[in-house]
């Protein structure tokens, strides 16, 4: 069953240039993973530090395999060290 993964981050303006290369690497790696369908990154119009990523995956199992991948975990740890709060994840499915 197709799922949506909502990933939220608070990205301070002064950390953007440092975070951007890490986020690009993370996205590039995700696109080659089995089960990845698409991704979209949105910035809150009223609060530019509030960033939402919406990922579409073929199944919860395909997302979990990527979420738990050691390479992804290492990149995520680098990202979280630069953020004021840890990245948050929510998984949504229909039916």
C-alpha positions as CSV (number, residue, x, y, z in Angstrom):
1,X,0.0,0.0,0.0
2,X,1.4,3.4,-1.0
3,X,2.3,5.7,1.9
4,X,3.2,9.3,2.5
5,X,6.0,10.2,4.9
6,X,5.8,13.7,6.4
7,X,9.2,14.9,7.6
8,X,9.4,18.2,9.5
9,X,12.5,20.2,10.3
10,X,13.2,23.6,11.8
11,X,16.0,25.1,9.7
12,X,17.4,28.3,11.0
13,X,18.4,30.8,8.4
14,X,22.0,30.8,9.5
15,X,22.3,27.0,9.1
16,X,20.8,26.8,5.6
17,X,24.0,26.9,3.6
18,X,25.6,24.3,5.8
19,X,22.5,22.0,5.7
20,X,21.7,22.3,2.0
21,X,24.5,19.9,0.8
22,X,23.5,17.3,3.4
23,X,19.8,17.5,2.5
24,X,20.6,17.2,-1.3
25,X,22.8,14.1,-0.6
26,X,19.9,12.6,1.5
27,X,17.4,13.2,-1.3
28,X,19.7,11.8,-4.0
29,X,20.2,8.7,-2.0
30,X,16.5,8.3,-1.4
31,X,15.6,8.5,-5.0
32,X,17.6,5.4,-5.9
33,X,16.1,3.3,-3.1
34,X,13.6,0.5,-3.9
35,X,10.1,1.6,-3.3
36,X,10.7,5.4,-3.6
37,X,8.1,7.1,-5.7
38,X,8.6,10.9,-5.2
39,X,9.4,13.6,-2.8
40,X,8.5,17.3,-2.4
41,X,10.1,19.9,-0.1
42,X,7.9,22.8,1.1
43,X,8.8,25.9,3.2
44,X,6.1,27.5,5.4
45,X,5.2,30.9,3.9
46,X,4.6,32.5,7.3
47,X,7.5,30.7,9.0
48,X,10.4,30.1,6.7
49,X,12.3,28.0,9.3
50,X,9.5,25.4,9.1
51,X,10.3,23.0,6.4
52,X,8.2,20.0,5.3
53,X,9.2,17.1,3.1
54,X,6.5,14.8,1.7
55,X,7.8,11.5,0.5
56,X,5.8,8.9,-1.4
57,X,6.8,5.3,-0.9
58,X,5.4,2.1,-2.3
59,X,5.1,0.6,1.2
60,X,5.8,1.1,4.8
61,X,8.5,-1.6,4.5
62,X,10.3,0.2,1.7
63,X,10.3,3.4,3.8
64,X,11.5,1.6,7.0
65,X,14.3,-0.1,5.0
66,X,15.5,3.4,3.9
67,X,14.9,5.0,7.3
68,X,17.0,2.4,9.0
69,X,19.7,2.3,6.3
70,X,23.1,3.0,8.0
71,X,24.2,5.5,5.4
72,X,20.9,7.4,5.8
73,X,21.2,7.3,9.6
74,X,24.7,8.8,9.5
75,X,23.5,11.6,7.2
76,X,20.5,12.3,9.4
77,X,22.7,12.5,12.5
78,X,24.8,15.1,10.8
79,X,21.7,17.1,9.9
80,X,20.2,16.8,13.4
81,X,23.4,18.1,14.9
82,X,22.8,21.4,13.0
83,X,19.2,21.8,13.9
84,X,17.6,23.3,17.0
85,X,15.3,20.2,17.3
86,X,15.4,16.7,16.0
87,X,13.7,15.9,12.7
88,X,10.2,14.5,13.1
89,X,8.5,11.8,11.0
90,X,4.9,10.8,10.5
91,X,3.7,8.0,8.2
92,X,0.2,8.3,6.5
93,X,-1.7,5.7,4.5
94,X,-5.2,5.5,3.0
95,X,-7.5,2.7,3.9
